[in-house]
Amino acid sequence: MKKFFLLIFTALTLHAEGQQEDAKSPQETAKSFIKQGDYSNAIMVLNKALLLDPGNLEMRKDLAFSQYLQKNYNKAVLTVEELLDRRDADVQVYQLAGMIYKGMEDAKEAEKLYKRGLRKFPASGVLFNEYGELLWYKQDYNAILQWEKGIEADPNYSANYYNAAKYYFFTMDKVWSVIYAEIFVN
């Protein structure tokens, strides 16, 4: 009798694992298309998968990212704006939205978005870095303030050290450039 229950339990476990793999399969297929640079097929696979699971945040992010990589910014904005309105929008959603707006060369909207994201996620080194890069692109040298806040908020996120080192390299204060560069390398 114990063998029978063990057999049933094993069969149910394998069946459940198989269903989980099937659910992730379209997303993994889409990611492999993205890695190959085949964004059209990635978008097609993700759209089909989203018909079955329309609320899936991760697949929607992948869809917006694929549209961004394809340089179809109009569709990417529509996709990512739906995500920004969700309660479960994470740091990556704000980062992706900022990238899309930067791709569209809409610095004003990107800046609003980063500020909104930083209000929601004040300890996000990623968003401080992205916001600093946007300011640097606009030739606003207050970018260093964002990178230093990012270092303070999330010391494990290395891109803020890299950008701070680059900033100080172009100033007369080479000591901070060396310090930040050393921390970045380590």
C-alpha positions as CSV (number, residue, x, y, z in Angstrom):
1,M,0.0,0.0,0.0
2,K,2.9,2.4,0.8
3,K,4.4,1.7,-2.6
4,F,1.1,2.6,-4.2
5,F,0.9,6.0,-2.5
6,L,4.6,6.6,-3.2
7,L,3.9,5.9,-6.9
8,I,0.9,8.2,-7.0
9,F,2.8,11.0,-5.2
10,T,5.7,10.7,-7.6
11,A,3.4,10.7,-10.6
12,L,1.6,13.8,-9.4
13,T,4.9,15.6,-8.6
14,L,6.3,14.8,-12.1
15,H,3.0,16.0,-13.7
16,A,3.1,19.3,-11.7
17,E,6.7,19.9,-12.7
18,G,5.9,19.2,-16.3
19,Q,3.1,21.8,-16.2
20,Q,5.5,24.4,-14.7
21,E,8.0,23.8,-17.4
22,D,5.3,24.1,-20.1
23,A,4.2,27.4,-18.6
24,K,7.8,28.8,-18.7
25,S,8.5,27.3,-22.1
26,P,7.2,30.2,-24.3
27,Q,9.0,32.7,-22.2
28,E,12.3,30.8,-22.4
29,T,11.7,30.4,-26.2
30,A,11.2,34.1,-26.5
31,K,14.4,34.8,-24.5
32,S,16.4,32.6,-26.8
33,F,15.0,34.5,-29.7
34,I,16.0,37.8,-28.0
35,K,19.5,36.5,-27.5
36,Q,19.7,35.6,-31.2
37,G,18.5,39.1,-32.2
38,D,15.2,37.7,-33.6
39,Y,12.9,40.2,-31.9
40,S,10.0,39.7,-34.3
41,N,9.7,36.0,-33.3
42,A,10.2,36.8,-29.6
43,I,7.3,39.3,-29.8
44,M,5.1,36.8,-31.6
45,V,5.8,34.0,-29.0
46,L,5.2,36.4,-26.1
47,N,2.0,37.7,-27.6
48,K,0.7,34.1,-28.0
49,A,1.8,33.2,-24.4
50,L,0.1,36.4,-23.0
51,L,-3.2,35.3,-24.5
52,L,-3.0,32.3,-22.1
53,D,-1.7,34.3,-19.1
54,P,-2.5,38.0,-19.7
55,G,-1.5,39.1,-16.2
56,N,2.1,37.7,-16.3
57,L,4.3,40.6,-15.4
58,E,7.6,38.9,-16.4
59,M,6.3,38.1,-19.9
60,R,5.0,41.7,-20.3
61,K,8.4,43.1,-19.4
62,D,10.0,40.8,-21.9
63,L,7.5,41.9,-24.5
64,A,8.3,45.6,-23.8
65,F,12.0,44.9,-23.9
66,S,11.7,43.1,-27.2
67,Q,9.8,46.0,-28.7
68,Y,12.4,48.3,-27.3
69,L,15.2,46.3,-28.9
70,Q,13.3,46.2,-32.2
71,K,13.2,50.1,-31.9
72,N,9.4,50.0,-32.0
73,Y,9.2,52.6,-29.3
74,N,5.5,53.4,-29.8
75,K,4.4,49.9,-29.0
76,A,7.0,49.6,-26.2
77,V,5.7,52.7,-24.5
78,L,2.1,51.4,-24.6
79,T,3.2,48.0,-23.2
80,V,5.3,49.5,-20.4
81,E,2.8,52.1,-19.4
82,E,0.3,49.3,-18.7
83,L,3.0,47.9,-16.3
84,L,3.7,51.2,-14.6
85,D,0.0,51.3,-13.5
86,R,0.2,47.9,-11.8
87,R,0.6,47.6,-8.1
88,D,3.3,44.9,-8.6
89,A,5.5,47.1,-10.9
90,D,9.1,46.6,-9.8
91,V,12.4,48.4,-10.3
92,Q,13.0,46.7,-13.6
93,V,9.7,48.1,-15.0
94,Y,10.8,51.6,-14.2
95,Q,14.3,51.0,-15.6
96,L,12.8,49.6,-18.8
97,A,10.4,52.5,-19.2
98,G,13.2,54.9,-18.7
99,M,15.3,53.2,-21.4
100,I,12.3,53.3,-23.8
101,Y,11.8,57.1,-23.2
102,K,15.6,57.6,-23.6
103,G,15.4,55.7,-26.9
104,M,12.6,58.0,-28.0
105,E,14.8,60.9,-26.9
106,D,12.1,62.1,-24.6
107,A,14.4,63.1,-21.7
108,K,11.6,65.1,-19.9
109,E,9.3,62.1,-19.6
110,A,12.3,59.8,-18.7
111,E,13.2,62.2,-15.9
112,K,9.7,62.3,-14.5
113,L,9.6,58.5,-14.6
114,Y,12.9,58.1,-12.8
115,K,11.8,60.5,-10.1
116,R,8.5,58.5,-9.7
117,G,10.4,55.3,-9.6
118,L,12.8,56.6,-6.9
119,R,9.9,57.7,-4.8
120,K,8.6,54.2,-4.9
121,F,12.0,52.5,-4.6
122,P,14.3,54.9,-2.7
123,A,17.0,52.2,-2.2
124,S,17.4,51.3,-5.9
125,G,20.9,51.7,-7.1
126,V,19.8,50.8,-10.6
127,L,17.3,53.8,-10.8
128,F,19.8,56.2,-9.3
129,N,22.3,55.1,-11.9
130,E,19.9,55.4,-14.8
131,Y,18.7,58.8,-13.7
132,G,22.4,59.9,-13.3
133,E,23.1,58.7,-16.9
134,L,20.1,60.6,-18.2
135,L,21.3,63.8,-16.5
136,W,24.8,63.2,-17.8
137,Y,23.4,62.8,-21.3
138,K,21.6,66.2,-20.8
139,Q,24.9,67.6,-19.8
140,D,23.6,68.3,-16.3
141,Y,26.6,67.7,-14.0
142,N,24.4,67.1,-11.0
143,A,24.5,63.6,-12.3
144,I,27.2,62.9,-9.8
145,L,24.7,63.5,-7.0
146,Q,22.5,60.7,-8.3
147,W,25.4,58.3,-8.6
148,E,26.6,59.1,-5.1
149,K,23.1,58.7,-3.7
150,G,23.0,55.3,-5.6
151,I,26.2,54.3,-3.9
152,E,24.8,55.3,-0.5
153,A,21.5,53.5,-1.1
154,D,22.8,50.4,-2.7
155,P,26.6,49.9,-2.3
156,N,26.5,46.6,-4.1
157,Y,25.4,48.0,-7.4
158,S,28.7,48.7,-9.2
159,A,27.6,50.9,-12.1
160,N,27.2,53.9,-9.8
161,Y,30.9,53.5,-8.9
162,Y,31.9,53.3,-12.5
163,N,30.0,56.4,-13.5
164,A,31.2,58.4,-10.5
165,A,34.8,57.4,-11.3
166,K,34.2,58.5,-14.9
167,Y,32.7,61.8,-13.7
168,Y,35.6,62.6,-11.4
169,F,38.2,61.7,-14.1
170,F,36.9,64.6,-16.1
171,T,37.3,67.0,-13.1
172,M,40.3,68.2,-11.3
173,D,39.6,65.9,-8.3
174,K,41.4,62.7,-9.5
175,V,41.6,61.2,-6.1
176,W,37.9,60.4,-6.0
177,S,38.2,59.0,-9.5
178,V,40.8,56.6,-8.4
179,I,38.8,55.7,-5.2
180,Y,35.6,55.0,-7.1
181,A,37.4,53.2,-9.9
182,E,39.2,51.0,-7.4
183,I,35.9,50.1,-5.7
184,F,34.3,49.4,-9.1
185,V,37.1,47.1,-10.1
186,N,37.0,45.2,-6.8
